[in-house]
Amino acid sequence: MPTVPKGLDCLIMSELFPKVTSDEIDHEQSIEDAKRDAEIAGDKPPHHDD
């Protein structure tokens, strides 16, 4: 009987495979999303130091 490496015995299928494959990713949109996330992070009021 084959053995399973430690830590892999309780994984489920969705943890093994990505939800989106690399050919489905819009790289231009990813760049825009990253810019927007950075802009949002920079717009925090000074009293929000989190």
N, CA, C and O atoms as CSV, one atom per row, in Angstrom:
chain,resi,resn,atom,element,x,y,z
A,1,MET,N,N,0.852,-1.179,0.000
A,1,MET,CA,C,0.000,0.000,0.000
A,1,MET,C,C,0.900,1.245,0.000
A,1,MET,O,O,1.807,1.339,0.827
A,2,PRO,N,N,0.663,2.211,-0.922
A,2,PRO,CA,C,1.502,3.414,-0.979
A,2,PRO,C,C,1.249,4.319,0.226
A,2,PRO,O,O,0.142,4.366,0.762
A,3,THR,N,N,2.279,5.026,0.635
A,3,THR,CA,C,2.129,5.960,1.746
A,3,THR,C,C,2.008,7.371,1.198
A,3,THR,O,O,2.526,7.684,0.126
A,4,VAL,N,N,1.325,8.207,1.943
A,4,VAL,CA,C,1.115,9.596,1.563
A,4,VAL,C,C,2.052,10.450,2.410
A,4,VAL,O,O,2.137,10.251,3.622
A,5,PRO,N,N,2.761,11.404,1.789
A,5,PRO,CA,C,3.649,12.274,2.571
A,5,PRO,C,C,2.889,12.992,3.683
A,5,PRO,O,O,1.713,13.324,3.537
A,6,LYS,N,N,3.575,13.224,4.781
A,6,LYS,CA,C,2.965,13.897,5.926
A,6,LYS,C,C,2.413,15.259,5.505
A,6,LYS,O,O,3.092,16.024,4.819
A,7,GLY,N,N,1.192,15.555,5.913
A,7,GLY,CA,C,0.556,16.819,5.579
A,7,GLY,C,C,-0.302,16.750,4.329
A,7,GLY,O,O,-1.150,17.617,4.119
A,8,LEU,N,N,-0.101,15.736,3.493
A,8,LEU,CA,C,-0.898,15.617,2.272
A,8,LEU,C,C,-2.065,14.652,2.441
A,8,LEU,O,O,-2.849,14.453,1.512
A,9,ASP,N,N,-2.182,14.059,3.612
A,9,ASP,CA,C,-3.222,13.064,3.820
A,9,ASP,C,C,-4.611,13.668,4.002
A,9,ASP,O,O,-5.605,12.945,3.928
A,10,CYS,N,N,-4.702,14.991,4.241
A,10,CYS,CA,C,-6.013,15.593,4.481
A,10,CYS,C,C,-6.350,16.692,3.479
A,10,CYS,O,O,-7.305,17.439,3.693
A,11,LEU,N,N,-5.596,16.806,2.400
A,11,LEU,CA,C,-5.898,17.821,1.395
A,11,LEU,C,C,-7.142,17.447,0.603
A,11,LEU,O,O,-7.428,16.270,0.386
A,12,ILE,N,N,-7.860,18.447,0.184
A,12,ILE,CA,C,-8.996,18.217,-0.693
A,12,ILE,C,C,-8.632,18.690,-2.093
A,12,ILE,O,O,-7.681,19.452,-2.263
A,13,MET,N,N,-9.372,18.251,-3.083
A,13,MET,CA,C,-9.027,18.514,-4.475
A,13,MET,C,C,-8.877,20.006,-4.760
A,13,MET,O,O,-7.989,20.386,-5.523
A,14,SER,N,N,-9.705,20.856,-4.180
A,14,SER,CA,C,-9.632,22.288,-4.475
A,14,SER,C,C,-8.354,22.923,-3.935
A,14,SER,O,O,-7.974,24.008,-4.376
A,15,GLU,N,N,-7.695,22.274,-3.001
A,15,GLU,CA,C,-6.425,22.787,-2.492
A,15,GLU,C,C,-5.262,22.382,-3.388
A,15,GLU,O,O,-4.191,22.986,-3.317
A,16,LEU,N,N,-5.452,21.382,-4.220
A,16,LEU,CA,C,-4.387,20.897,-5.084
A,16,LEU,C,C,-4.300,21.659,-6.396
A,16,LEU,O,O,-3.214,21.825,-6.951
A,17,PHE,N,N,-5.432,22.119,-6.887
A,17,PHE,CA,C,-5.476,22.769,-8.186
A,17,PHE,C,C,-5.954,24.211,-8.041
A,17,PHE,O,O,-6.849,24.484,-7.242
A,18,PRO,N,N,-5.375,25.129,-8.795
A,18,PRO,CA,C,-5.800,26.529,-8.695
A,18,PRO,C,C,-7.222,26.716,-9.221
A,18,PRO,O,O,-7.684,25.959,-10.074
A,19,LYS,N,N,-7.902,27.726,-8.705
A,19,LYS,CA,C,-9.249,28.039,-9.177
A,19,LYS,C,C,-9.207,28.624,-10.582
A,19,LYS,O,O,-10.140,28.456,-11.367
A,20,VAL,N,N,-8.115,29.313,-10.885
A,20,VAL,CA,C,-7.929,29.925,-12.198
A,20,VAL,C,C,-6.585,29.459,-12.743
A,20,VAL,O,O,-5.571,29.514,-12.047
A,21,THR,N,N,-6.585,29.007,-13.972
A,21,THR,CA,C,-5.326,28.569,-14.573
A,21,THR,C,C,-4.631,29.759,-15.220
A,21,THR,O,O,-5.256,30.788,-15.475
A,22,SER,N,N,-3.339,29.615,-15.484
A,22,SER,CA,C,-2.555,30.737,-16.008
A,22,SER,C,C,-3.057,31.239,-17.353
A,22,SER,O,O,-2.887,32.418,-17.664
A,23,ASP,N,N,-3.669,30.380,-18.158
A,23,ASP,CA,C,-4.166,30.843,-19.456
A,23,ASP,C,C,-5.485,31.609,-19.333
A,23,ASP,O,O,-5.953,32.197,-20.308
A,24,GLU,N,N,-6.084,31.604,-18.138
A,24,GLU,CA,C,-7.323,32.340,-17.922
A,24,GLU,C,C,-7.087,33.722,-17.319
A,24,GLU,O,O,-8.022,34.513,-17.196
A,25,ILE,N,N,-5.858,34.015,-16.947
A,25,ILE,CA,C,-5.548,35.262,-16.269
A,25,ILE,C,C,-5.336,36.382,-17.284
A,25,ILE,O,O,-4.583,36.237,-18.247
A,26,ASP,N,N,-6.009,37.488,-17.048
A,26,ASP,CA,C,-5.817,38.695,-17.859
A,26,ASP,C,C,-4.716,39.495,-17.175
A,26,ASP,O,O,-4.959,40.152,-16.164
A,27,HIS,N,N,-3.504,39.440,-17.725
A,27,HIS,CA,C,-2.362,40.054,-17.075
A,27,HIS,C,C,-2.492,41.574,-16.982
A,27,HIS,O,O,-2.048,42.169,-16.000
A,28,GLU,N,N,-3.082,42.195,-17.970
A,28,GLU,CA,C,-3.287,43.643,-17.914
A,28,GLU,C,C,-4.238,44.000,-16.770
A,28,GLU,O,O,-4.020,44.977,-16.054
A,29,GLN,N,N,-5.279,43.208,-16.608
A,29,GLN,CA,C,-6.229,43.454,-15.520
A,29,GLN,C,C,-5.560,43.215,-14.172
A,29,GLN,O,O,-5.842,43.930,-13.210
A,30,SER,N,N,-4.690,42.233,-14.088
A,30,SER,CA,C,-3.973,41.956,-12.842
A,30,SER,C,C,-3.108,43.140,-12.444
A,30,SER,O,O,-3.028,43.480,-11.264
A,31,ILE,N,N,-2.462,43.768,-13.414
A,31,ILE,CA,C,-1.629,44.945,-13.146
A,31,ILE,C,C,-2.497,46.098,-12.654
A,31,ILE,O,O,-2.148,46.782,-11.692
A,32,GLU,N,N,-3.630,46.308,-13.320
A,32,GLU,CA,C,-4.547,47.367,-12.905
A,32,GLU,C,C,-5.084,47.101,-11.502
A,32,GLU,O,O,-5.196,48.023,-10.695
A,33,ASP,N,N,-5.416,45.844,-11.208
A,33,ASP,CA,C,-5.918,45.488,-9.878
A,33,ASP,C,C,-4.863,45.757,-8.814
A,33,ASP,O,O,-5.192,46.257,-7.738
A,34,ALA,N,N,-3.615,45.440,-9.089
A,34,ALA,CA,C,-2.530,45.663,-8.133
A,34,ALA,C,C,-2.337,47.159,-7.893
A,34,ALA,O,O,-2.111,47.581,-6.759
A,35,LYS,N,N,-2.424,47.966,-8.960
A,35,LYS,CA,C,-2.294,49.414,-8.814
A,35,LYS,C,C,-3.430,49.960,-7.950
A,35,LYS,O,O,-3.215,50.801,-7.078
A,36,ARG,N,N,-4.626,49.473,-8.206
A,36,ARG,CA,C,-5.795,49.934,-7.449
A,36,ARG,C,C,-5.689,49.521,-5.987
A,36,ARG,O,O,-6.017,50.309,-5.100
A,37,ASP,N,N,-5.239,48.305,-5.723
A,37,ASP,CA,C,-5.063,47.855,-4.341
A,37,ASP,C,C,-4.054,48.725,-3.606
A,37,ASP,O,O,-4.257,49.060,-2.439
A,38,ALA,N,N,-2.971,49.093,-4.280
A,38,ALA,CA,C,-1.959,49.959,-3.680
A,38,ALA,C,C,-2.533,51.344,-3.411
A,38,ALA,O,O,-2.247,51.951,-2.379
A,39,GLU,N,N,-3.346,51.841,-4.342
A,39,GLU,CA,C,-3.975,53.148,-4.171
A,39,GLU,C,C,-4.929,53.134,-2.980
A,39,GLU,O,O,-4.951,54.078,-2.190
A,40,ILE,N,N,-5.708,52.080,-2.852
A,40,ILE,CA,C,-6.647,51.958,-1.731
A,40,ILE,C,C,-5.884,51.873,-0.416
A,40,ILE,O,O,-6.272,52.507,0.565
A,41,ALA,N,N,-4.799,51.095,-0.383
A,41,ALA,CA,C,-3.998,50.967,0.833
A,41,ALA,C,C,-3.397,52.309,1.232
A,41,ALA,O,O,-3.261,52.593,2.422
A,42,GLY,N,N,-3.040,53.130,0.264
A,42,GLY,CA,C,-2.458,54.439,0.545
A,42,GLY,C,C,-3.472,55.483,0.959
A,42,GLY,O,O,-3.090,56.528,1.487
A,43,ASP,N,N,-4.756,55.233,0.737
A,43,ASP,CA,C,-5.792,56.201,1.038
A,43,ASP,C,C,-6.362,56.075,2.460
A,43,ASP,O,O,-7.369,56.709,2.775
A,44,LYS,N,N,-5.734,55.273,3.310
A,44,LYS,CA,C,-6.237,55.110,4.667
A,44,LYS,C,C,-6.023,56.397,5.457
A,44,LYS,O,O,-4.978,57.035,5.338
A,45,PRO,N,N,-6.998,56.771,6.249
A,45,PRO,CA,C,-6.819,57.937,7.120
A,45,PRO,C,C,-5.680,57.673,8.119
A,45,PRO,O,O,-5.394,56.519,8.436
A,46,PRO,N,N,-5.036,58.730,8.610
A,46,PRO,CA,C,-3.900,58.567,9.513
A,46,PRO,C,C,-4.207,57.784,10.786
A,46,PRO,O,O,-3.319,57.136,11.340
A,47,HIS,N,N,-5.450,57.837,11.255
A,47,HIS,CA,C,-5.787,57.133,12.491
A,47,HIS,C,C,-6.000,55.623,12.263
A,47,HIS,O,O,-6.251,54.890,13.220
A,48,HIS,N,N,-5.904,55.167,11.043
A,48,HIS,CA,C,-6.014,53.744,10.727
A,48,HIS,C,C,-4.618,53.203,10.427
A,48,HIS,O,O,-4.209,53.137,9.268
A,49,ASP,N,N,-3.911,52.828,11.441
A,49,ASP,CA,C,-2.542,52.364,11.285
A,49,ASP,C,C,-2.449,50.861,11.027
A,49,ASP,O,O,-1.342,50.323,10.987
A,50,ASP,N,N,-3.540,50.190,10.857
A,50,ASP,CA,C,-3.530,48.723,10.653
A,50,ASP,C,C,-2.918,48.358,9.341
A,50,ASP,O,O,-2.829,47.176,9.009
